[in-house]
């Protein structure tokens, strides 16, 4: 998201994520933005990085961590913009054992976005395999949880909210 200052760009980046996450939890989205640390990625977490218990049967937990950078750009995407540098969206069972996780971490191989199907899912064969995916938005994970895993949303307008926040993300992303 664009902003006139790095801080404004971060706030514009965080606002739709906070709105999207509010569809399933009242946990806080926290950003470790430090304007003096421009060369390294900043970290965004939900619930301080601790698993969030979701309203579902069976009980599921979600952990969200994103890394992002604030960069100077020209044109309508600037003068300051936040760009995603990586993510870890993890879904766990009632014992907080990981079922599956979407990862993207450019600094560790494999550096492409991928899916882990973890041992707790019961699919042992795939637990160490990095299944390639496209880039996954947090809205994709939230919609998956609500529609496929029957997580109860806490907002009645969740579908419209996720559509709106994902459109904002897609409008400003620089990597499709």
C-alpha positions in Angstrom: 0.0 0.0 0.0 1.2 3.5 -0.8 1.8 6.3 1.6 3.4 9.8 1.7 5.8 8.6 4.5 7.1 5.1 5.4 4.9 5.1 8.6 1.8 6.0 6.5 2.6 3.2 4.0 2.8 0.7 6.9 -0.5 1.9 8.3 -2.1 1.6 4.9 -0.7 -1.9 4.6 -1.9 -3.0 8.1 -5.4 -1.6 7.9 -6.9 -4.1 5.4 -5.0 -7.0 7.1 -6.5 -6.0 10.4 -9.9 -5.8 8.8 -9.5 -9.2 7.2 -8.3 -10.9 10.3 -11.2 -9.4 12.3 -13.5 -11.8 10.3 -12.4 -14.7 12.5 -10.7 -13.3 15.6 -10.5 -10.3 17.8 -6.8 -10.9 18.3 -4.5 -8.0 17.5 -2.4 -7.6 14.4 0.9 -6.2 15.6 3.7 -4.7 13.5 7.3 -4.4 14.5 7.9 -1.4 12.2 11.0 0.5 13.0 11.8 3.3 10.6 15.5 3.2 11.6 15.7 -0.4 10.3 15.0 0.1 6.6 17.4 -2.6 5.2 15.9 -5.6 7.1 12.3 -6.9 6.9 9.8 -5.9 9.5 7.5 -8.5 11.1 3.7 -8.5 11.4 2.0 -11.0 13.7 -1.4 -11.9 14.8 -1.8 -12.5 18.6 1.9 -11.8 19.1 2.7 -14.8 17.0 0.9 -17.2 19.3 -1.7 -19.6 17.9 -5.2 -18.1 17.8 -8.0 -20.5 18.9 -10.7 -20.5 16.2 -14.4 -21.2 16.7 -14.7 -24.5 14.9 -15.5 -28.1 15.3 -13.0 -29.7 15.6 -11.0 -27.0 17.3 -8.4 -25.4 15.1 -5.7 -22.8 15.7 -4.1 -20.3 13.3 -0.7 -18.7 13.5 0.1 -15.7 11.2 3.5 -14.2 10.6 4.4 -11.9 7.7 7.6 -10.1 6.8 7.5 -6.9 4.9 9.8 -4.1 3.6 9.1 -0.4 3.1 10.5 0.8 -0.2 10.6 4.0 -2.0 8.9 3.9 -5.4 7.9 6.3 -8.2 4.5 6.9 -9.6 1.0 6.2 -8.1 2.4 3.3 -6.0 4.5 5.7 -3.9 6.3 7.6 -2.8 6.5 4.9 -0.2 5.1 1.3 -0.5 5.1 -1.8 1.6 6.1 -5.0 -0.1 5.6 -8.5 1.3 9.0 -10.2 1.9 7.6 -13.6 3.2 4.9 -15.3 5.2 4.0 -18.2 7.4 0.3 -19.1 7.7 0.0 -22.2 9.8 -3.2 -24.1 10.8 -3.0 -26.4 13.8 -5.2 -29.0 15.4 -6.7 -29.0 18.9 -3.3 -30.0 20.3 -1.6 -27.2 18.4 0.1 -29.6 16.1 0.5 -28.3 12.6 -1.9 -29.7 10.0 -0.7 -27.5 7.1 1.1 -24.3 6.4 1.7 -21.9 3.6 5.2 -20.5 3.5 7.1 -18.1 1.5 10.6 -17.2 2.6 13.0 -15.9 0.0 16.0 -16.2 2.2 15.7 -20.0 2.7 15.4 -22.8 0.1 13.0 -23.4 -1.4 12.5 -19.7 -2.0 9.2 -20.1 -3.9 5.8 -20.0 -2.2 4.8 -23.4 -1.1 2.4 -25.6 1.0 3.4 -28.0 3.7 1.1 -30.9 4.5 2.2 -31.8 8.0 2.3 -35.0 10.0 -0.7 -34.1 12.2 -2.8 -34.1 9.0 -2.3 -37.9 8.8 -0.6 -37.6 5.4 2.9 -38.7 6.4 4.2 -39.1 2.9 4.0 -35.3 2.2 5.3 -33.9 5.5 8.7 -32.9 4.2 7.6 -31.9 0.7 7.3 -28.3 -0.4 4.3 -28.3 -2.7 4.6 -25.2 -5.0 1.8 -22.7 -4.8 1.2 -19.2 -6.2 1.5 -16.4 -3.7 -1.1 -16.8 -1.0 -2.9 -13.8 0.5 -4.0 -13.9 4.1 -7.6 -13.5 2.8 -7.2 -16.8 0.9 -6.4 -18.6 4.1 -9.2 -17.0 6.1 -11.7 -17.8 3.3 -10.4 -21.4 3.2 -10.9 -21.8 7.0 -14.4 -20.4 6.9 -15.7 -22.2 3.9 -13.9 -25.5 4.0 -13.0 -26.0 7.6 -16.3 -24.4 8.9 -14.6 -21.9 11.2 -17.3 -19.6 12.5 -16.7 -16.0 11.4 -17.3 -13.3 13.9 -18.4 -10.8 11.3 -21.5 -11.3 9.3 -20.0 -9.3 6.4 -16.9 -11.5 6.3 -17.3 -12.4 2.6 -17.6 -8.8 1.5 -14.8 -7.8 3.9 -12.4 -10.4 2.5 -13.2 -9.5 -1.1 -12.6 -5.8 -0.4 -9.3 -6.3 1.5 -8.0 -8.8 -1.0 -8.8 -6.4 -3.9 -6.8 -3.7 -2.1 -3.9 -6.1 -1.8 -4.1 -7.1 -5.4 -4.3 -3.5 -6.5 -0.9 -2.6 -4.9 1.0 -5.9 -5.2 4.0 -5.9 -7.6 4.4 -9.6 -8.0 1.4 -11.5 -9.3 
